[in-house]
Amino acid sequence: MKNYLLIIFSVVLGVAGQLSLKYGVGIASNVSSSRIVQSLDPRVIWSFLQTAASNKFVILGFLFYLISAASWLVILSRVDLSLAYPLISIGYIVIVVLSKYIFNEPVTSMRIAGTLLVCAGVFLLLRS
């Protein structure tokens, strides 16, 4: 049971990292330039990266990832990789739901179907 809690902890931190990074780069892209989305100009990209690297949400996102990675090392020392790794996909499900409500992203029927397939796959893996 402790191993499953540690996996959930790691997944939650990974999700928090993704959400924080997304929010932070959203702020950075508004501050530095809206051209970043379509630009291949190294100066525009460099300016964006400098702005993003100093954003507190981007820094927090990387901190969440660092803690998640450290906890993942502990998980790998205790649990079969073939069991632990598929559980990371729970984060995909959480991200789809939270992206809709936090970032107002469109969640189409195809995304819902894909998410349900992920759920079914994880369920089957856990039953083995």
N, C-alpha and C positions, 0 to 999 in steps of 0.2 A: 504493500500500500504506500509506503514511504517513497518508493521509486516512482510510482505513478504521480504522486504529488509533486515530486521534483521535476518530472517531465512537464506537468501542467504549469509549474512555476516558470520553467524555461520557455515554454510556448507563449505564455502570457507576456513575458518580458520581450520576446521576439515580436509579438504583435504590438506591444507598446512602443518598441523601437521603430517599427514600420510607420505607425501612426504619427509618432513624433517627427520622424524624418520627413514624411509627406507634408505635414503642417509647416515645418521649418523651411523646406525648399519652396513651398508655396509663398511664404513670406519673402524669401530671398529672391525668387523670380519676379515678384512684384516690385521689389526695391531696386534690383540691379538692372533688369531689362526684360520686357515681355518678349524680346527677340530671341531669347535663349532657346525657346521651344523649336524654332526653325533655323537657328543659326549654326553654321559650322565654323564660324570665325573664332579662332583660338582666343582672341582678345575678349570677345563677349563671353565665351565659356569660362575663361580665367576669372573675369570679373564676377560672374555668377558664383563660381566655386569659392572665391574669397568671401563674398557676402554670405554664402551658405555656411561656410566653415566657422564664421563668427556668430551664427544664429544660435541662441540658447536651446532651441528645440532640436536642432540638428545635433548639437553636442549631447543633449540628453538622450536622443535616439541612439547615438553610438555608445553611450554609457550603458543603456539598457541591453544593447547587443553584446557588450563586453561581459556583463554579468550573466546574460543568457548563455554565452559561449563557455564561460567558466562552469556554470551548472551543467552544461551539456557534457563536459569532460567527466564530471562525476557520474552522470547518467551512463556514459559509455563504459565506465569501469564496473558498473553494477548490472546492466541490463543488456540482453541480446540486441544487437543493432537491428536485426530483422523485425524486432518488436518495437523498439523505441522510435526508429526513424519514421515509420508510417504515422505515428502519433503527431508528428510535426504538422501533418496536413490538417489537424484540427485548427491550427492557426489560419489556414486558408479560409476556412468556413467563417471564422470570427472576423477576419479582414473584410470579406464580402459584405457581411451584415453591417459592420461598423462604418465601412466606406460609404454605404448608402446614407446612413444617418448623420455621420460627422461631416463628410465632405460632399454630401448630396450627389454622389455619383450614381449614374444609371445602373440598375441591376436588372438586366433583361432576363427573359425566361430561359435563355440558353445558359446564362451564368448560374441561375438557380438550378437548372438541370445538372450542370457540371458540378456544382457544390454538393448536390444530393448524391451524385455518383461517387464523389470523394468520401462522403459519409458512409455510403454502403461499403466501399472498399475498406475503410478503416474498421468498420464493424466486423467484416469478414476476417480481417487480419487478427483482430483481438479475439475472435472465437477459435482461432487455430491453436 
